[in-house]
């Protein structure tokens, strides 16, 4: 059972990664997995938002997920290491 304290810990953990690149993997149904990459944008009381670049478009798409999705493992999140980004920027 998920309690409010679990949500608070998850939200506070996510807040420390605001501005970092993340990769989210979720179930798209019928054996389909959806992978989205972007920057953790904001953390709200019940959800967090990720700013994702759209293919062939200069705009960004904002997607939101709930902390419960993370706690129940419906959505898996990986924080990309900064050292990898620095390598990409220099080459």
C-alpha positions in Angstrom: 0.0 0.0 0.0 1.3 3.4 -1.0 1.0 6.1 1.7 1.4 9.9 1.6 4.9 9.7 3.0 6.0 7.5 0.0 4.6 10.1 -2.4 6.4 12.9 -0.5 9.7 11.0 -0.6 9.3 10.3 -4.4 8.4 14.0 -5.1 11.4 15.3 -3.1 13.7 12.9 -4.9 12.4 14.0 -8.3 12.7 17.7 -7.3 16.5 17.2 -7.0 16.6 16.2 -10.7 14.8 19.2 -12.1 16.7 20.3 -15.2 18.3 16.9 -15.8 17.8 14.7 -18.8 15.6 11.7 -18.1 14.5 8.6 -20.0 11.0 7.3 -19.2 9.7 3.9 -20.2 6.1 3.0 -20.0 3.7 0.3 -21.2 1.8 1.3 -24.3 -0.4 -1.8 -24.3 -0.4 -4.8 -26.5 3.3 -5.6 -25.9 4.3 -2.1 -26.9 6.7 0.0 -24.8 6.8 3.8 -25.1 10.2 5.4 -24.4 10.4 9.2 -24.0 13.4 11.3 -23.4 13.5 14.9 -22.2 14.3 17.2 -19.4 12.5 17.0 -16.0 10.7 20.3 -16.0 8.6 20.7 -12.9 7.3 18.8 -9.9 3.8 19.4 -8.7 2.1 17.9 -5.6 0.7 14.9 -7.5 2.5 14.9 -10.9 5.8 15.9 -12.6 6.3 17.1 -16.1 9.0 16.3 -18.7 9.8 18.5 -21.7 10.4 16.3 -24.7 11.7 17.3 -28.1 9.4 16.2 -30.9 10.9 14.6 -34.0 11.3 17.0 -37.0 9.7 19.9 -35.0 11.4 22.8 -33.2 8.7 22.8 -30.5 8.7 20.8 -27.3 6.0 18.5 -26.1 5.3 18.4 -22.3 4.2 15.1 -20.9 3.1 14.5 -17.3 3.3 11.5 -15.1 2.2 10.8 -11.5 4.5 9.8 -8.7 2.2 6.7 -8.2 3.2 5.5 -11.7 6.8 5.6 -10.5 6.1 3.9 -7.2 4.0 1.1 -8.8 6.6 0.7 -11.6 4.1 1.4 -14.3 6.7 4.0 -15.5 10.4 3.4 -15.2 12.6 6.4 -15.0 16.4 6.7 -15.6 18.4 9.9 -15.0 21.0 10.3 -17.6 24.5 11.0 -16.2 25.8 14.5 -16.8 29.2 13.2 -17.9 27.6 11.6 -21.0 26.1 14.9 -21.9 29.3 16.8 -21.6 31.0 14.3 -23.9 28.3 14.7 -26.5 28.6 18.5 -26.3 32.4 18.5 -26.8 32.4 16.1 -29.8 
